[in-house]
């Protein structure tokens, strides 16, 4: 009888969408999280839908909850829902598409491509406190070319903290000036990581320790964000920024760019190409 290694078993699980235990919840993630899937920690929407369609789950006796992780969109979740309903497993493979967080508008976080938005379900739950969920698209710019194993790279949390500052300003603190355009200048960004973060649901809890918005020409903000996954704090990020009316800030920004250009080295002769006829030594 051939011996099946643990690695072979994990690969079989990842391909079939079947957890190693009948009572283990299913974690659905995007295809980009190959290391997470290969480790037997989750399955892709396509993989689970295919396994359900082939009858891999027909003998399930007890209900299992399907948890929506990162890298999913409405179409991916709908693929699984349709496969489950078609197979008549809606009372055993439990999945609610409404668990997928609703992203904020791209403009609120200064993005043109909705795939690069990291914030969802943003709520203002106190005088100066806000909460949001991380929603990481399968084709987000930060996951297209990065290898980090099963965990998420730290830069995702750094960018999420930056986007949270922008969204809170655009959707809350700048509401008194709906017809104005503002420019943001980060003055500090300090992120500390306490434990790895995985492509699972994650909440962001933000407190505005400073929100000087009385003078529209000199606004200052200082925000602290706690990243919480599985009830445990995984990272904290402090971001401070100044906010200026764009019509005042753009000329200052241009002058700063001109100063930077003027500081570049003066013109100098081009380097002589290696094959320009200069003396060289034979290689053989």
TISEPA-915498 format. One record per residue (C-alpha): residue number from 1; x, y, z; residue in three letters. Coordinates in Angstrom, 3 decimals. Each point is the difference from the previous one (the first is absolute). Layout:
ROMAR  nr        x        y        z rest
ROMAR NUM        X        Y        Z  Ala
...
//
This chain:
ROMAR  nr        x        y        z rest
ROMAR   1    0.000    0.000    0.000  Unk
ROMAR   2    1.521    3.402   -0.957  Unk
ROMAR   3    0.853    2.366    2.816  Unk
ROMAR   4   -1.757    3.392   -0.165  Unk
ROMAR   5    1.993    2.824    1.526  Unk
ROMAR   6   -1.488    2.930    1.878  Unk
ROMAR   7    1.004    2.283   -2.856  Unk
ROMAR   8   -1.856   -2.229   -2.482  Unk
ROMAR   9   -3.061    0.053    2.234  Unk
ROMAR  10    0.088    3.809    0.289  Unk
ROMAR  11    0.215    0.295   -3.771  Unk
ROMAR  12   -2.949   -2.355   -0.426  Unk
ROMAR  13   -2.019    2.063    2.468  Unk
ROMAR  14    0.881    3.240   -1.732  Unk
ROMAR  15   -1.059   -1.343   -3.377  Unk
ROMAR  16   -3.268   -1.536    1.167  Unk
ROMAR  17   -1.080    2.718    2.410  Unk
ROMAR  18   -0.654   -2.673    2.628  Unk
ROMAR  19    1.366    0.817    3.496  Unk
ROMAR  20    2.042   -2.604    1.862  Unk
ROMAR  21   -2.792   -0.318    2.578  Unk
ROMAR  22   -3.727   -0.066   -0.632  Unk
ROMAR  23   -0.469    2.576    2.762  Unk
ROMAR  24    2.695    2.418   -1.232  Unk
ROMAR  25   -1.413    3.284   -1.348  Unk
ROMAR  26    0.765    0.779   -3.622  Unk
ROMAR  27    2.010    3.150   -0.727  Unk
ROMAR  28   -0.583    1.382   -3.475  Unk
ROMAR  29    2.785    2.186   -1.451  Unk
ROMAR  30    1.134    1.340   -3.356  Unk
ROMAR  31    2.236   -1.914   -2.394  Unk
ROMAR  32    2.917    2.324    0.775  Unk
ROMAR  33    0.447   -1.572    3.422  Unk
ROMAR  34    1.589   -3.149   -1.333  Unk
ROMAR  35    2.165   -0.601    3.070  Unk
ROMAR  36   -3.016    0.218    2.305  Unk
ROMAR  37   -1.926   -2.450   -2.183  Unk
ROMAR  38    2.941   -2.391   -0.469  Unk
ROMAR  39    0.476   -0.157    3.772  Unk
ROMAR  40   -3.545   -1.365    0.331  Unk
ROMAR  41   -1.179    3.148    1.783  Unk
ROMAR  42   -2.597    1.063   -2.555  Unk
ROMAR  43   -1.378   -0.564   -3.479  Unk
ROMAR  44   -0.744    2.133   -3.015  Unk
ROMAR  45   -3.524    0.751   -1.162  Unk
ROMAR  46    0.643   -1.839   -3.252  Unk
ROMAR  47    1.419   -3.010    1.816  Unk
ROMAR  48   -2.917   -0.273    2.402  Unk
ROMAR  49   -2.632    0.509   -2.700  Unk
ROMAR  50    1.626   -2.686   -2.128  Unk
ROMAR  51    0.212   -2.443    2.912  Unk
ROMAR  52   -3.646    0.589    0.909  Unk
ROMAR  53   -1.048   -0.480   -3.604  Unk
ROMAR  54    1.810   -3.354   -0.124  Unk
ROMAR  55   -1.820   -1.227    3.095  Unk
ROMAR  56    2.949    0.142    2.424  Unk
ROMAR  57   -2.290    1.397    2.718  Unk
ROMAR  58   -3.130   -2.058   -0.610  Unk
ROMAR  59    0.590   -2.224    3.038  Unk
ROMAR  60    0.340    2.884    2.459  Unk
ROMAR  61   -2.036   -0.815    3.107  Unk
ROMAR  62    0.450    3.153    2.094  Unk
ROMAR  63   -0.157    3.648   -1.108  Unk
ROMAR  64    3.300    1.804   -0.613  Unk
ROMAR  65    0.459    3.752   -0.047  Unk
ROMAR  66    1.769    1.558   -2.982  Unk
ROMAR  67    1.984    3.081    1.042  Unk
ROMAR  68    0.815    2.681   -2.568  Unk
ROMAR  69    3.675    0.940    0.096  Unk
ROMAR  70    1.990    2.416   -2.138  Unk
ROMAR  71    0.291    0.112   -3.781  Unk
ROMAR  72   -3.701   -0.523   -0.713  Unk
ROMAR  73   -2.564    2.011   -1.907  Unk
ROMAR  74   -3.726   -0.360   -0.577  Unk
ROMAR  75    0.471   -2.119   -3.128  Unk
ROMAR  76    2.275   -2.505    1.765  Unk
ROMAR  77   -2.396   -0.386    2.920  Unk
ROMAR  78   -2.970   -0.358   -2.377  Unk
ROMAR  79    1.797   -2.871   -1.746  Unk
ROMAR  80    0.153   -1.944    3.263  Unk
ROMAR  81   -3.581    0.858    0.990  Unk
ROMAR  82   -1.309   -1.239   -3.347  Unk
ROMAR  83    1.971   -3.249    0.256  Unk
ROMAR  84   -1.252   -0.637    3.549  Unk
ROMAR  85   -3.635    0.719   -0.883  Unk
ROMAR  86    0.173   -2.062   -3.192  Unk
ROMAR  87    1.207   -2.965    2.031  Unk
ROMAR  88   -2.660    0.489    2.678  Unk
ROMAR  89    2.551    0.617    2.768  Unk
ROMAR  90   -1.251    3.370    1.188  Unk
ROMAR  91   -0.892   -1.409    3.430  Unk
ROMAR  92    3.445   -1.546    0.518  Unk
ROMAR  93    2.498    2.305   -1.725  Unk
ROMAR  94   -0.917    3.277    1.688  Unk
ROMAR  95    0.949    3.133   -1.921  Unk
ROMAR  96   -1.513    3.474    0.089  Unk
ROMAR  97    1.156    2.333   -2.821  Unk
ROMAR  98   -0.904    2.941    2.256  Unk
ROMAR  99    3.066   -0.845    2.099  Unk
ROMAR 100    2.141    1.513   -2.766  Unk
ROMAR 101    0.860    3.550    1.170  Unk
ROMAR 102   -1.166    2.916   -2.151  Unk
ROMAR 103    2.979    2.071   -1.231  Unk
ROMAR 104    0.128    3.769    0.319  Unk
ROMAR 105   -0.070    2.030   -3.251  Unk
ROMAR 106    3.427    0.104   -1.706  Unk
ROMAR 107    0.027    3.781    0.085  Unk
ROMAR 108   -0.189    0.007    3.794  Unk
ROMAR 109    3.458   -1.606    0.172  Unk
ROMAR 110    1.388    1.842   -3.050  Unk
ROMAR 111   -0.035   -3.036   -2.306  Unk
ROMAR 112   -1.172   -0.295   -3.600  Unk
ROMAR 113   -0.054   -3.806   -0.072  Unk
ROMAR 114   -2.565   -1.560    2.362  Unk
ROMAR 115    2.212   -3.084    0.309  Unk
ROMAR 116    2.510    2.046    1.989  Unk
ROMAR 117   -2.486    1.060    2.684  Unk
ROMAR 118    0.760   -1.699    3.344  Unk
ROMAR 119   -2.793    1.399    2.188  Unk
ROMAR 120   -3.545   -1.275    0.419  Unk
ROMAR 121   -2.935    0.409    2.395  Unk
ROMAR 122    1.326    3.308    1.320  Unk
ROMAR 123   -2.029    1.285    2.968  Unk
ROMAR 124    0.294    3.022    2.286  Unk
ROMAR 125   -0.747   -1.563    3.366  Unk
ROMAR 126    0.977    2.810    2.352  Unk
ROMAR 127    1.030    3.633    0.233  Unk
ROMAR 128    3.470   -0.708   -1.355  Unk
ROMAR 129   -0.020   -3.764   -0.539  Unk
ROMAR 130   -0.560   -1.959   -3.186  Unk
ROMAR 131   -0.004   -3.650   -1.047  Unk
ROMAR 132    0.481   -1.723   -3.327  Unk
ROMAR 133    0.675   -3.437   -1.438  Unk
ROMAR 134    2.884   -0.960   -2.216  Unk
ROMAR 135   -1.149   -1.092   -3.443  Unk
ROMAR 136    2.906   -1.086   -2.172  Unk
ROMAR 137   -0.807   -0.590   -3.668  Unk
ROMAR 138    1.585   -2.987   -1.710  Unk
ROMAR 139    1.654    2.369   -2.501  Unk
ROMAR 140    1.001    2.774    2.394  Unk
ROMAR 141    3.249    1.674   -1.038  Unk
ROMAR 142    1.710   -1.133    3.227  Unk
ROMAR 143   -0.530   -3.730   -0.577  Unk
ROMAR 144    0.852   -0.241   -3.701  Unk
ROMAR 145    3.714   -0.573    0.520  Unk
ROMAR 146    0.850   -0.966    3.555  Unk
ROMAR 147    0.971   -3.190    1.795  Unk
ROMAR 148   -0.654   -0.096    3.738  Unk
ROMAR 149   -1.182   -3.521    0.779  Unk
ROMAR 150   -3.499   -0.489    1.443  Unk
ROMAR 151   -0.031    3.399    1.757  Unk
ROMAR 152   -0.709    3.419   -1.499  Unk
ROMAR 153    2.878    2.350   -0.628  Unk
ROMAR 154    0.292    2.857    2.463  Unk
ROMAR 155   -0.235    2.652   -2.714  Unk
ROMAR 156   -3.696   -0.835   -0.367  Unk
ROMAR 157   -0.662    1.172    3.555  Unk
ROMAR 158    2.124    3.113   -0.511  Unk
ROMAR 159   -2.031    0.914   -3.081  Unk
ROMAR 160   -3.258   -0.841    1.778  Unk
ROMAR 161    0.887    2.443    2.789  Unk
ROMAR 162    0.753    2.690   -2.581  Unk
ROMAR 163   -3.280   -0.664   -1.808  Unk
ROMAR 164   -1.899    0.135    3.279  Unk
ROMAR 165    1.341    3.481    0.698  Unk
ROMAR 166   -1.051    1.142   -3.474  Unk
ROMAR 167   -3.469   -1.541    0.252  Unk
ROMAR 168   -0.690    1.437    3.431  Unk
ROMAR 169    0.995    3.456   -1.223  Unk
ROMAR 170   -1.879   -0.165   -3.297  Unk
ROMAR 171   -3.197   -1.519    1.415  Unk
ROMAR 172   -0.092    1.706    3.402  Unk
ROMAR 173    2.366    2.838    0.927  Unk
ROMAR 174   -0.125    1.770   -3.387  Unk
ROMAR 175   -3.771   -0.156   -0.401  Unk
ROMAR 176   -0.455    3.733    0.845  Unk
ROMAR 177    1.802    0.831   -3.286  Unk
ROMAR 178   -1.704   -2.236   -2.612  Unk
ROMAR 179    1.105    2.133   -2.966  Unk
ROMAR 180    3.666    0.254    1.006  Unk
ROMAR 181    2.881   -2.193   -1.107  Unk
ROMAR 182    2.645   -0.787    2.592  Unk
ROMAR 183    3.572   -1.250   -0.097  Unk
ROMAR 184    1.490   -2.240    2.683  Unk
ROMAR 185    3.579   -0.007    1.228  Unk
ROMAR 186    1.070   -2.871    2.265  Unk
ROMAR 187    2.324    1.144    2.776  Unk
ROMAR 188    0.388   -3.262    1.933  Unk
ROMAR 189   -0.747   -3.669   -0.594  Unk
ROMAR 190    0.981   -2.463    2.717  Unk
ROMAR 191   -1.256   -3.599   -0.176  Unk
ROMAR 192    0.839   -2.717    2.515  Unk
ROMAR 193   -0.731   -3.663   -0.594  Unk
ROMAR 194   -0.778   -2.326    2.900  Unk
ROMAR 195   -0.919   -3.222   -1.811  Unk
ROMAR 196   -0.546   -1.222   -3.570  Unk
ROMAR 197   -3.227    0.886   -1.780  Unk
ROMAR 198   -1.638   -2.568   -2.279  Unk
ROMAR 199   -2.516    0.317   -2.866  Unk
ROMAR 200   -2.893   -0.232    2.451  Unk
ROMAR 201   -2.535    2.584    1.176  Unk
ROMAR 202    1.739    2.936    1.679  Unk
ROMAR 203   -1.371    3.074    1.755  Unk
ROMAR 204    1.589    3.425    0.265  Unk
ROMAR 205   -0.803    2.176    3.004  Unk
ROMAR 206    1.095    3.601   -0.416  Unk
ROMAR 207    0.153    2.832    2.522  Unk
ROMAR 208    0.622    3.603   -0.989  Unk
ROMAR 209    2.234    1.318    2.787  Unk
ROMAR 210    0.327    3.299   -1.828  Unk
ROMAR 211   -2.465    1.550   -2.440  Unk
ROMAR 212    0.705    3.711   -0.373  Unk
ROMAR 213   -2.447    0.942   -2.750  Unk
ROMAR 214   -1.250    3.412    1.134  Unk
ROMAR 215    2.363    1.893   -2.349  Unk
ROMAR 216   -0.534   -1.330   -3.521  Unk
ROMAR 217    3.441    1.286   -1.036  Unk
ROMAR 218    1.923   -1.772    2.770  Unk
ROMAR 219   -1.616   -3.327    0.861  Unk
ROMAR 220    1.984   -2.603    1.951  Unk
ROMAR 221   -0.964   -3.581    0.789  Unk
ROMAR 222    1.535   -2.747    2.113  Unk
ROMAR 223   -1.615   -3.428   -0.235  Unk
ROMAR 224    0.780   -3.352    1.597  Unk
ROMAR 225   -1.278   -3.243   -1.537  Unk
ROMAR 226   -0.145   -3.394    1.708  Unk
ROMAR 227   -0.150   -3.069   -2.232  Unk
ROMAR 228   -1.925   -2.815    1.685  Unk
ROMAR 229   -0.288   -3.549   -1.304  Unk
ROMAR 230   -1.580   -2.851    1.903  Unk
ROMAR 231   -0.547    2.281    2.992  Unk
ROMAR 232    3.739    0.741    0.331  Unk
ROMAR 233    1.880    3.157   -0.857  Unk
ROMAR 234    2.342   -0.752   -2.889  Unk
ROMAR 235    1.421    3.449   -0.753  Unk
ROMAR 236   -0.328    3.686    0.810  Unk
ROMAR 237    0.625    2.941   -2.282  Unk
ROMAR 238    0.307    3.703    0.767  Unk
ROMAR 239   -0.466    2.425   -2.877  Unk
ROMAR 240    0.210    3.785    0.135  Unk
ROMAR 241   -0.702    2.326   -2.885  Unk
ROMAR 242   -0.690    3.578   -0.953  Unk
ROMAR 243   -2.895    0.809   -2.324  Unk
ROMAR 244   -0.043    3.053   -2.275  Unk
ROMAR 245   -2.324    1.461   -2.622  Unk
ROMAR 246    1.472   -1.186   -3.286  Unk
ROMAR 247   -0.052    3.468   -1.570  Unk
ROMAR 248    2.419    1.158    2.724  Unk
ROMAR 249    2.033   -3.194    0.239  Unk
ROMAR 250    0.727   -0.642   -3.690  Unk
ROMAR 251    2.126    3.161   -0.503  Unk
ROMAR 252    2.005   -0.846    3.134  Unk
ROMAR 253    0.461   -3.547   -1.233  Unk
ROMAR 254    1.213    1.246   -3.377  Unk
ROMAR 255    2.525    2.341    1.612  Unk
ROMAR 256    1.324   -2.873    2.114  Unk
ROMAR 257    0.380   -2.126   -3.150  Unk
ROMAR 258    1.867    2.809   -1.759  Unk
ROMAR 259    2.413    0.265    2.942  Unk
ROMAR 260    0.596   -3.750   -0.131  Unk
ROMAR 261    0.669    0.174   -3.753  Unk
ROMAR 262    2.404    2.919    0.425  Unk
ROMAR 263    1.976   -2.070    2.508  Unk
ROMAR 264    0.724   -2.720   -2.575  Unk
ROMAR 265    3.660   -0.301   -1.178  Unk
ROMAR 266    0.993    2.362   -2.804  Unk
ROMAR 267    0.502   -1.223   -3.566  Unk
ROMAR 268    3.001   -2.244   -0.531  Unk
ROMAR 269    1.394   -2.035   -2.930  Unk
ROMAR 270   -1.610   -3.297   -0.816  Unk
ROMAR 271    1.817   -3.113    1.169  Unk
ROMAR 272    2.044   -1.649   -2.741  Unk
ROMAR 273   -1.739   -3.212   -1.197  Unk
ROMAR 274    1.975   -3.196    0.489  Unk
ROMAR 275    0.131   -0.697   -3.741  Unk
ROMAR 276    1.015    3.507   -1.074  Unk
ROMAR 277    3.498   -1.002   -1.100  Unk
ROMAR 278    1.711    0.690    3.295  Unk
ROMAR 279    2.868   -2.326    0.830  Unk
ROMAR 280   -1.055   -3.332    1.410  Unk
ROMAR 281    1.725   -3.265    0.845  Unk
ROMAR 282   -0.672   -3.330   -1.706  Unk
ROMAR 283   -2.035   -2.552    1.927  Unk
ROMAR 284    1.734   -3.048   -1.437  Unk
//
